[in-house]
Amino acid sequence: MGNVIQVLKPYFRVDEVLEEIRQCLEKGWTGIGFKTVDFEKQWSEYTGFAHSHFVNSATAGLHLAVKLLKKKHGWLNGDEIITPSLTFVSTNHAILYEGLTPRFCEVDKTLCLDPQAVRAAIGENTRAIMYVGLGGNAAHYRAMRGLADEFGLMLILDAAHMAGTRWLNSGEHVGLDADCTIFSFQAVKNCPSSDSGMICFRDEDLDREVRLQSWLGIDKSTYDRYTETTYKWRYDVTDLGYKYNGNAITAAIGLVSLKYLDEDNARRRQMAQKYEELLKNCADVTVIRHDPKISSSRHLIQILVEGRDQLMDWLATQGIYCGVHYIPNHRYGVYNKGTSELPVTDHVADRLISLPLHLWLSDDDVEHVASSVEAFFSRSGK
Ligand SMILES: Cc1ncc(COP(=O)(O)O)c(C=O)c1O
């Protein structure tokens, strides 16, 4: 394809990544252990999470978060987790995998869960709140922690978009006080590794257990056995676990992304701010603002417009490819298609666009996208 602008595109420091991968290949170690241990350690040092466990995706992490919290707290099938519909399906699949019920709740103009709607949705079967920091935002996160404390609920943070999102006043990473926080390092995320994730439990016992569950229920990893001198071959399988572990190659890629994460997020914020300034006088466009109390990872810049599909089609003719994050999950067959009582979610979902935001873009590209959006509306005579 010619000179097109994609909505998301990962940026890799290729030589540094290849050097990290070379170490795995030369050592003859590409599986669990070695770089995965290093990544877990460096992630904990960077974020301040006491426990970080590297898994093959945030989807796997979300599943294990729900599974282990269910087991520990004795939740029953059919118990509810309050969650947004406006998210990637992994968030809510994790709830269904464990026989629990996603209780879809409204977002507000921040596209994050609306605290008033959450309060109203809490009932006797509610066990947890699943908060999604859409695009790196943390709007109402503290209100969610407060509601979880008030009603004795668990707080799970789907931080798939939030690698590096911090509170401005303290510099602390958002989510340290959640019961479980899950990050994604999938291909187009802001800390890309090709495909992997990190699960950070607050509870040390659950951290121990998640290591077992993500490794088929085997009580010793291959790496532990490799580094042992005797009885290398002997282990027990205590649980029916999953093969959800991350591997050394994806960790090697992630380690390089982590090194540049703050720098990359700063560039993302700069581009997002530029979009905000350029579009502020365009009456047809509402830019979704992130919580001013945070320094956002700025995984996404999202706008709301009337005539969303026409705008996207026209931008595509100009070589500008935008995205939609997301189609609300309640519209999918597996989530009871058509039973929506989420007027705000439905309203925003039909108007939502993610503009291109990634490290391949120059300031001129951002100006070109913003002026193309404006040009569409002046062309259509609005
Ligand atoms: C909000 C959200 N949660 C979870 C996930 C799942 O992440 P992964 O692809 O690492 O499984 C994604 C990925 O797109 C996401 O956007």
The ligand as an SDF file (V2000), in Angstrom:
LIG
                    3D

 16 16  0  0  0  0  0  0  0  0999 V2000
   -9.8820   -3.2770   26.8160 C   0  0  0  0  0  0  0  0  0  0  0  0
   -9.1660   -4.5370   26.4420 C   0  0  0  0  0  0  0  0  0  0  0  0
   -9.1360   -5.5570   27.3240 N   0  0  0  0  0  0  0  0  0  0  0  0
   -8.4900   -6.7010   27.0480 C   0  0  0  0  0  0  0  0  0  0  0  0
   -7.8450   -6.8840   25.8580 C   0  0  0  0  0  0  0  0  0  0  0  0
   -7.1810   -8.2020   25.5730 C   0  0  0  0  0  0  0  0  0  0  0  0
   -5.8110   -8.0480   25.4060 O   0  0  0  0  0  0  0  0  0  0  0  0
   -4.9390   -9.2290   24.7780 P   0  0  0  0  0  0  0  0  0  0  0  0
   -5.0040   -9.0540   23.2870 O   0  0  0  0  0  0  0  0  0  0  0  0
   -3.5680   -8.9910   25.3190 O   0  0  0  0  0  0  0  0  0  0  0  0
   -5.5270  -10.4960   25.1960 O   0  0  0  0  0  0  0  0  0  0  0  0
   -7.8350   -5.8610   24.9130 C   0  0  0  0  0  0  0  0  0  0  0  0
   -7.1550   -6.0300   23.6240 C   0  0  0  0  0  0  0  0  0  0  0  0
   -7.4590   -5.4220   22.6330 O   0  0  0  0  0  0  0  0  0  0  0  0
   -8.5090   -4.6560   25.2150 C   0  0  0  0  0  0  0  0  0  0  0  0
   -8.5400   -3.6610   24.3280 O   0  0  0  0  0  0  0  0  0  0  0  0
  1  2  1  0
  2  3  1  0
  2 15  2  0
  3  4  2  0
  4  5  1  0
  5  6  1  0
  5 12  2  0
  6  7  1  0
  7  8  1  0
  8  9  2  0
  8 10  1  0
  8 11  1  0
 12 13  1  0
 12 15  1  0
 13 14  2  0
 15 16  1  0
M  END
$$$$
